Amino acid sequence: MMKPSISEQDFSVLVAQAGLPLSAEQQRDIYAIYGLVEQQVARMHAPLPRAAEPALTFTPGSK
């Protein structure tokens, strides 16, 4: 599992700024997987290769 790029204290600040009413246990559990969340966000903003485009297109009204 990927380690988060921010400290647990910085994560606590983000949680507080978002106004999330999390218990200490919930916050620890979410922080444990936060590195994966960061990795997914980075992938969402990366350009996709041409192979990721759909092979077929839909044309309404065609038979």
Backbone as CSV, one residue per row, in Angstrom:
resi,resn,N_x,N_y,N_z,CA_x,CA_y,CA_z,C_x,C_y,C_z
1,MET,0.841,-1.179,0.000,0.000,0.000,0.000,0.888,1.245,0.000
2,MET,0.449,2.252,-0.705,1.225,3.482,-0.837,1.073,4.356,0.413
3,LYS,2.180,4.923,0.877,2.166,5.788,2.048,1.662,7.176,1.641
4,PRO,0.797,7.792,2.461,0.321,9.145,2.141,1.468,10.149,2.063
5,SER,1.298,11.156,1.224,2.347,12.161,1.054,2.288,13.249,2.124
6,ILE,1.219,13.263,2.931,1.090,14.255,3.996,1.118,13.552,5.347
7,SER,1.439,14.320,6.371,1.495,13.746,7.717,0.076,13.552,8.253
8,GLU,-0.020,12.773,9.311,-1.325,12.538,9.932,-1.899,13.839,10.508
9,GLN,-1.016,14.721,10.983,-1.476,16.012,11.504,-2.054,16.878,10.384
10,ASP,-1.387,16.891,9.220,-1.908,17.651,8.074,-3.232,17.064,7.590
11,PHE,-3.348,15.756,7.651,-4.605,15.107,7.274,-5.721,15.531,8.228
12,SER,-5.407,15.635,9.508,-6.394,16.091,10.494,-6.880,17.501,10.171
13,VAL,-5.976,18.336,9.713,-6.354,19.705,9.330,-7.305,19.664,8.127
14,LEU,-7.013,18.823,7.129,-7.893,18.694,5.965,-9.282,18.222,6.370
15,VAL,-9.335,17.252,7.275,-10.622,16.734,7.755,-11.401,17.845,8.449
16,ALA,-10.723,18.611,9.292,-11.381,19.709,10.004,-11.865,20.789,9.036
17,GLN,-11.047,21.127,8.037,-11.439,22.137,7.054,-12.642,21.694,6.237
18,ALA,-12.748,20.389,5.995,-13.885,19.858,5.243,-15.139,19.768,6.113
19,GLY,-14.973,19.924,7.423,-16.109,19.877,8.326,-16.647,18.471,8.539
20,LEU,-15.790,17.468,8.374,-16.229,16.084,8.543,-16.192,15.700,10.022
21,PRO,-17.310,15.252,10.567,-17.341,14.858,11.984,-16.879,13.409,12.162
22,LEU,-15.585,13.180,12.074,-15.039,11.828,12.171,-14.490,11.571,13.569
23,SER,-14.672,10.341,14.025,-14.037,9.939,15.282,-12.550,9.730,15.004
24,ALA,-11.766,9.618,16.066,-10.329,9.396,15.905,-10.079,8.078,15.169
25,GLU,-10.880,7.062,15.462,-10.714,5.766,14.796,-11.038,5.863,13.300
26,GLN,-12.118,6.566,12.966,-12.481,6.736,11.556,-11.388,7.497,10.813
27,GLN,-10.864,8.519,11.452,-9.818,9.323,10.818,-8.568,8.484,10.579
28,ARG,-8.181,7.646,11.524,-7.014,6.772,11.347,-7.239,5.785,10.201
29,ASP,-8.459,5.226,10.130,-8.762,4.265,9.067,-8.688,4.910,7.687
30,ILE,-9.224,6.108,7.564,-9.199,6.807,6.270,-7.768,7.230,5.919
31,TYR,-7.029,7.688,6.918,-5.641,8.087,6.672,-4.816,6.898,6.179
32,ALA,-5.130,5.704,6.677,-4.387,4.501,6.289,-4.470,4.231,4.788
33,ILE,-5.572,4.620,4.144,-5.721,4.390,2.700,-5.596,5.676,1.887
34,TYR,-5.273,6.783,2.540,-5.207,8.068,1.853,-4.161,8.080,0.736
35,GLY,-3.106,7.307,0.882,-2.098,7.212,-0.183,-2.696,6.670,-1.471
36,LEU,-3.599,5.702,-1.357,-4.278,5.166,-2.543,-5.190,6.211,-3.179
37,VAL,-5.855,6.993,-2.339,-6.729,8.060,-2.850,-5.897,9.081,-3.628
38,GLU,-4.755,9.458,-3.079,-3.871,10.401,-3.775,-3.418,9.835,-5.117
39,GLN,-3.121,8.552,-5.145,-2.685,7.898,-6.384,-3.800,7.923,-7.428
40,GLN,-5.029,7.678,-7.006,-6.164,7.694,-7.938,-6.425,9.096,-8.468
41,VAL,-6.316,10.103,-7.616,-6.508,11.487,-8.053,-5.448,11.865,-9.081
42,ALA,-4.214,11.444,-8.859,-3.143,11.735,-9.817,-3.435,11.085,-11.168
43,ARG,-3.975,9.867,-11.153,-4.309,9.184,-12.414,-5.449,9.877,-13.140
44,MET,-6.400,10.446,-12.406,-7.538,11.120,-13.037,-7.095,12.344,-13.821
45,HIS,-6.028,12.992,-13.359,-5.564,14.219,-14.012,-4.483,13.975,-15.054
46,ALA,-4.068,12.736,-15.195,-3.053,12.403,-16.192,-3.723,12.159,-17.548
47,PRO,-3.072,12.533,-18.634,-3.654,12.271,-19.953,-3.739,10.766,-20.211
48,LEU,-4.792,10.356,-20.899,-4.987,8.947,-21.212,-4.314,8.594,-22.534
49,PRO,-3.805,7.374,-22.642,-3.222,6.957,-23.918,-4.327,6.748,-24.951
50,ARG,-3.976,6.783,-26.205,-4.949,6.626,-27.284,-5.709,5.295,-27.165
51,ALA,-5.075,4.274,-26.656,-5.703,2.961,-26.517,-6.870,2.980,-25.526
52,ALA,-6.950,4.005,-24.690,-8.027,4.093,-23.709,-9.325,4.609,-24.335
53,GLU,-9.260,5.113,-25.549,-10.454,5.620,-26.224,-11.332,4.457,-26.679
54,PRO,-12.655,4.650,-26.702,-13.530,3.563,-27.144,-13.304,3.229,-28.622
55,ALA,-13.409,1.964,-28.954,-13.168,1.519,-30.324,-14.365,1.776,-31.211
56,LEU,-15.558,1.842,-30.638,-16.783,2.007,-31.412,-17.469,3.320,-31.049
57,THR,-18.219,3.843,-31.996,-19.014,5.038,-31.718,-20.471,4.731,-32.025
58,PHE,-21.360,5.450,-31.397,-22.795,5.259,-31.580,-23.315,6.398,-32.433
59,THR,-24.019,6.063,-33.495,-24.658,7.058,-34.356,-26.162,6.848,-34.276
60,PRO,-26.918,7.785,-33.715,-28.363,7.594,-33.609,-29.018,7.491,-34.978
61,GLY,-29.988,6.621,-35.091,-30.735,6.483,-36.327,-30.128,5.542,-37.343
62,SER,-28.926,5.070,-37.122,-28.333,4.139,-38.091,-28.775,2.728,-37.775
63,LYS,-28.835,1.894,-38.822,-29.264,0.498,-38.647,-28.210,-0.454,-39.103
